[in-house]
């Protein structure tokens, strides 16, 4: 089933606009993975960025959502590869993990994030006592995640074109 890549309405309340843009950017991540072979999903095409693969980006986005909404906002334990003893790019190290599994995990994490966003006011701030970024409001975190997801959707545009020539925004 294809995920809708529809822009939010031109005139709507703040929550509808922000979550609409977030949903669209997430859908573009899925779109950039459609029809990609497992080999290509794990192939690095940027010589100075060997972990910047389609699979690596999907994994990174999954763990980034978990960090901002579960850890920083809700104050849950800082768990995941990004909090490991050697965290540098740990969330992008996905050799041997099938792209379909990474996309499923990303989808599940997005659903958790959506529940958190829906249940809280945008003016609420994060709760984790150990991270300075937790002082941000949910609004700030959501806007940041729209930016983060869109930025990586742009990376996937380039990676996908270099892999197999596929182009397209949405």
C-alpha positions as CSV (number, residue, x, y, z in Angstrom):
1,X,0.0,0.0,0.0
2,X,1.4,3.4,-1.0
3,X,1.7,6.0,1.6
4,X,0.0,9.3,0.6
5,X,2.4,12.1,-0.4
6,X,-0.2,14.8,-0.2
7,X,0.7,18.3,1.0
8,X,-1.4,19.7,3.8
9,X,-4.2,22.1,3.1
10,X,-3.2,25.7,2.3
11,X,-5.4,27.0,5.1
12,X,-5.6,24.9,8.3
13,X,-4.7,25.1,12.0
14,X,-1.1,24.8,13.1
15,X,-1.3,21.1,14.1
16,X,-2.8,20.1,10.8
17,X,-0.1,22.0,8.9
18,X,2.9,20.8,10.9
19,X,1.8,17.2,11.1
20,X,0.8,17.3,7.5
21,X,4.2,18.4,6.3
22,X,5.8,15.8,8.6
23,X,3.7,13.0,7.2
24,X,4.5,14.1,3.6
25,X,8.2,14.1,4.2
26,X,8.0,10.6,5.9
27,X,6.1,9.4,2.9
28,X,8.8,10.7,0.5
29,X,11.3,8.6,2.5
30,X,9.3,5.5,1.7
31,X,8.8,6.6,-1.9
32,X,12.6,6.9,-2.4
33,X,12.9,3.2,-1.3
34,X,10.3,1.8,-3.7
35,X,11.6,-0.8,-6.1
36,X,15.2,-0.6,-4.8
37,X,17.2,-3.8,-4.7
38,X,18.6,-4.9,-1.4
39,X,22.1,-4.5,-2.8
40,X,21.4,-0.9,-3.9
41,X,19.8,-0.1,-0.6
42,X,23.1,-0.8,1.1
43,X,25.4,0.6,-1.5
44,X,27.4,3.7,-0.7
45,X,27.6,6.2,-3.6
46,X,29.3,9.1,-1.9
47,X,33.0,8.3,-1.5
48,X,33.5,10.4,1.7
49,X,30.3,9.1,3.3
50,X,30.3,5.3,3.3
51,X,27.4,5.0,5.8
52,X,25.2,7.3,3.8
53,X,23.2,4.6,2.1
54,X,19.4,4.4,1.6
55,X,19.3,1.7,4.4
56,X,21.5,3.8,6.7
57,X,19.3,6.9,6.2
58,X,16.1,5.0,7.0
59,X,17.7,3.6,10.2
60,X,19.0,7.0,11.2
61,X,15.5,8.6,10.8
62,X,13.9,5.8,12.9
63,X,16.4,6.4,15.7
64,X,16.2,10.1,15.4
65,X,12.4,10.0,15.9
66,X,12.9,7.8,18.9
67,X,15.4,10.2,20.4
68,X,13.4,13.4,20.0
69,X,9.9,12.2,20.9
70,X,10.5,9.3,23.3
71,X,13.8,10.1,25.0
72,X,14.0,13.9,25.0
73,X,10.3,14.8,25.1
74,X,8.9,12.0,27.3
75,X,12.0,11.4,29.3
76,X,12.3,7.7,28.6
77,X,15.6,5.9,29.0
78,X,18.3,6.9,26.5
79,X,18.5,3.5,24.6
80,X,19.4,2.7,21.1
81,X,22.6,2.7,18.9
82,X,22.9,6.5,19.1
83,X,23.5,6.1,22.9
84,X,26.0,3.2,22.6
85,X,29.6,3.4,23.8
86,X,30.6,4.2,20.3
87,X,27.7,6.3,19.1
88,X,29.3,8.0,16.1
89,X,27.0,7.1,13.2
90,X,26.0,3.9,15.0
91,X,22.4,4.3,13.9
92,X,23.5,4.2,10.3
93,X,25.4,0.9,10.6
94,X,22.9,-1.5,9.2
95,X,25.0,-4.0,7.2
96,X,23.0,-7.2,6.7
97,X,19.7,-5.7,7.9
98,X,17.0,-5.9,5.1
99,X,15.6,-2.6,3.9
100,X,12.0,-4.0,4.4
101,X,12.8,-4.5,8.1
102,X,14.3,-1.0,8.4
103,X,11.2,0.5,6.8
104,X,8.9,-1.5,9.0
105,X,10.8,-0.3,12.1
106,X,10.7,3.3,10.8
107,X,6.9,3.0,10.2
108,X,6.4,1.6,13.8
109,X,8.5,4.4,15.3
110,X,6.6,7.0,13.3
111,X,3.3,5.6,14.7
112,X,4.8,6.0,18.3
113,X,5.9,9.5,17.5
114,X,2.4,10.4,16.1
115,X,0.7,9.1,19.3
116,X,3.1,11.3,21.4
117,X,2.5,14.3,19.2
118,X,-1.3,13.9,19.2
119,X,-1.4,13.5,23.0
120,X,0.5,16.7,23.9
121,X,0.3,20.4,23.6
122,X,2.9,22.0,21.3
123,X,4.0,24.3,24.2
124,X,5.0,21.4,26.4
125,X,8.7,21.0,26.8
126,X,10.8,17.8,27.0
127,X,11.3,16.0,30.3
128,X,14.7,14.2,30.0
129,X,16.9,15.7,32.8
130,X,20.2,14.7,31.2
131,X,20.0,16.4,27.8
132,X,19.9,20.2,27.2
133,X,17.8,19.7,24.0
134,X,15.0,18.4,26.2
135,X,14.3,22.0,27.1
136,X,12.8,22.5,23.7
137,X,9.0,22.6,23.2
138,X,7.2,19.9,21.3
139,X,6.5,22.5,18.6
140,X,10.3,23.1,18.2
141,X,11.0,19.3,18.2
142,X,8.3,18.7,15.5
143,X,9.6,21.6,13.3
144,X,13.1,20.2,13.7
145,X,12.0,16.7,12.7
146,X,10.2,18.1,9.6
147,X,13.5,19.8,8.7
148,X,15.6,16.6,9.6
149,X,13.3,14.3,7.5
150,X,13.2,16.7,4.6
151,X,17.0,17.1,4.6
152,X,17.4,13.3,4.5
153,X,14.7,13.0,1.8
154,X,17.0,15.3,-0.3
155,X,19.9,13.0,0.4
156,X,17.8,10.1,-0.7
157,X,17.0,12.0,-3.9
158,X,20.7,12.2,-4.8
159,X,21.6,8.7,-3.6
160,X,18.7,7.2,-5.6
161,X,19.6,9.1,-8.8
162,X,23.2,8.0,-8.5
163,X,22.2,4.4,-7.8
164,X,19.7,3.8,-10.7
165,X,18.7,7.1,-12.3
166,X,15.3,7.2,-10.5
167,X,14.1,10.8,-10.0
168,X,11.0,12.4,-8.7
169,X,9.8,14.5,-5.8
170,X,6.5,13.0,-4.9
